[in-house]
Amino acid sequence: MGKLFCRAFEKCWGFRLNRLKNEGIVMEMFLMSFTVFVLAIFVGFEVITKIPPTLHTPLMSGSNAISGITLVGAIVSAGTELWVTTVLGFLSVVLATINVIGGFMVTNRMLAMFKKKS
């Protein structure tokens, strides 16, 4: 498993790692990144659950912009040579696209509620 991470980090950072000597460093960097990812999930959940419903629509529009940026990053990731990053990038493209489309549908529906009926 460590060799796979070494190859991924070599592709991403552009320098070659000595696989036998620095495999532990790569695993340590992966564990740190994974820890930050898990903590971000918990913080994001706490922040989202504390938002009042009146702020949901403006924040949804902002999150659509962030999802658009995520979509660009996923497209870049899907175009790499490693099969793992290509598969994960494709999955990210699909999920980010669903998120953007769903967000715009919800925002459009909420804005339609405030239009004057004629």
ABEGO torsion letter per residue (X at the ends): XAAAAAAAAAAAAGBBBBAAAAAAAAAAAAAAAAAAAAAAAAAAAAAAAABBAAAAAAAAAAAAAAAAAAAAAAAAAAABABAAAAAAAAAAAAAAAAAAAAAAAAAAAAAAAABBBX
